[in-house]
Amino acid sequence: MRAITVSPGLPESLRLDARDEPTPDPDHLLVGTAAVGICGTDHEVIEGSLGAPPAGRDRLVLGHEALGRVLQAPEGSDLEVGDLVAPIVRRPDPVPCPNCAVGEWDMCRNGRFTEAGIRGLDGYAAERFALPPGFVIRVDAALGRLGVLVEPASILAKAWEHIVHIGTRARWDSRRVLVTGAGPIGLLAALFATRLGAEVHVVDRVTEGPKPVLVRDLGATYHSDSVPEIADGVDVVVECTGAAELIAEVLGRTGRNGIVCLTGVTSAGRRLLTSGLARELVLENDVIFGTVNANRRHYEEATRVLADTDRSWLDRLVTRRVSLDRWREAYNPEPDDVKTIIEFEPAPTLAAS
C-alpha cells in the first residue's frame, strides 16, 4: 500500500512510499483511510524541527488529522464495517502516569506519550491502518468527508472546556471573545464561541479570500488590521497564531477576571511574561493557560458540534481537496488556503444540510 512518510529531523525527506499492509491483532480495527488533513504541525515535522519515528525505525508515516472507514472490526466492538471513524492522535504513556491511567492522556505528566504521525507512532497518511477500537470515534455519516475536521475541532472542544471550567471560579459570563488568527483552529474557535452566544471578534491579517466571509457567516466580526480597540476588556482571548508579538499585544487587553487561552506555538526561546504583566495578572485575577491535543471526550464533543453545524460552512472551510495521486501539491500552501486535505478514496456526494 502507499503511505506518505518523512524522516524526522531531516528536511526535504518527504516522499510517497510503498509500505506493508497492516496486520491487525484480533482485537484491533482495520481502517481504510478516506482523507487526511494538513496543518502546521505536519509542516514542522516535514521541515525537521519536530517529530520522532517509531522505535527502531528511521521513517514516520505522516498524518494525524484523519477520517477512515472501518474495513474489519473485532467481535464485540460497537463499530461495524463501513462506519466512518476519526482516529485519536495521542496514546497514553506505558507507565502510566496518574493522568494517563484515567484516560486524561492529553495531560500526560511524564512526557512518555506517543502521537500518531508526530512522535513515536506512525500516522494515518497511509491507505490503511490498524488500531484499538478505544482510539477511534464514530463520525456521523451525514458529515461525510467533513469528518476529517474532527481532530482539529477536538482541540477547541478541549480549549473551551478548560475556559468554562476556569470561568466557574466565580460568577462569570463570556460575553465578548477575541480570536486571533483565522486559520482552521481560529475559525473553529470562533464556531465554538458563537455557539455559546458570545459576541465574537476575529483578527487576521488577510483582507480577501474565504476567511472574512467564513467569520461573518458565523455571525462574528472580522478585523484585518491590528488588534482593534474593541478587544479592550474582552472576557476571553483564544490565541491561534503562535506569533509572539501578537500574543504580547493581547495579553494585557482582557477585562478583570479575563482568560487567555494559547493554542498556537511560539518560536523556541521567547519569553513573554514581564513584571508589568505579572502584576496585572495578580491584581485583576487574570488567567493565561496553554492547551494542546485532546482526549476521547473532546473528540466526542467535536463530532457533536460538527454534526450540528451548517454543512455548507464546513464545506467552505475545506478550501482544497487533493487526490493521493497528486499528494505533493497538498504540502505546497496556496494564498487562499484555509484547510487542505488529501483524499485517499473518491469522495461520495455529501448529504444535504
Steps between C-alpha positions, in 0.01 A plus 500: 500500500601866464592725792638853535813482714773726631828458684457724810786742547598478133353781286388422144449131583127488420403227252230252399613152603381145448429349841389156619131452560406528869431167673263589783482304823170315546377775734598787268318684224614509140417839350517625143607863483249736340685829550771671703524868586818705492593750770798695629620208710543292183713776350716512812561125474580534129740788567685290757426708810258254658422130508645160578462167318378180664767321704753320282399681181626806317179596318160610626165475323365855505142610566318550830175659378308219335170346402472129428251228423491178703603202286520243778374515858568259786219295645322688776597843371229766476637590157394338175651461156430818304487734800681831462751559779748765611815356661638658816851643481653451844550171684572473873847439630588142598558567871229649517508837677200591721327688219558238229373233741156664506473582130632858523794424272492850350620617843783244529736592783814301420516574126528138387188509283505435126315690227396351166677670213704718735689318771590133525192363324416476130227732384199449276624625161500143371236319301421279800584490869418291806439610858300412815128591490547716809701749295245582233179703512199416284418789267148594398452357148325821396830688543662292230849620409462798736565256785868568432446816708433303821863505618554878469153558646593282798775747588242776534260275689775455758592870498143608567448234763797643689393861442156430644650305789730789590210743466300318766745614772256794539184635344610525139352555157704490179322791336782610268759274342804591291650237269840577347557323170247376245664175400311175564561514876398865524184446296405198708569701816259763372246228419507369857481855641197597292325184611535628857324820401804726536578816306795376296778699331762336278827667400705386200727685260334400171241728344368278220427135435276264697599590858307828546185347351526185715529715813207722408283203412542381859356830619843614622691820412815484288793743545794510260713773659671503837319378809197730513398722790193279539743243645548712811313339787415172326414208723688232304784497249567185299842547340549282191803644319802434721632844396690633802439867419125445467486299821681781683249748361189312614617378840423828671173571319257285698261635757521407866485123557598459134611169352758458223531159336812441290460236228778618268864407559753783510861469388730337753676731739239778511411638844177698520435549872615845615484642851221735389294214361561289811374789714186531286432126519508514878304820552227414249467124564588425138595156371726402210523134407618285214330197353604228260350177371174346626360185655204284413222716646629800302486300177145396589401862562665600172290250306184634666584861419595426140187292447295798622680756280383619160654263245555771241710701748715198584531417130642848433745458787664222295635716221714244315449130436792317341499138384765261628647481148580873528594488869806726479288797389318486833818591690564812290282773658294728277392858587133428568550173689308447821494121532656266244425129501633203307229262383600134509171379356251672268272731694134398510227754446450693825167477673289815497518717810 
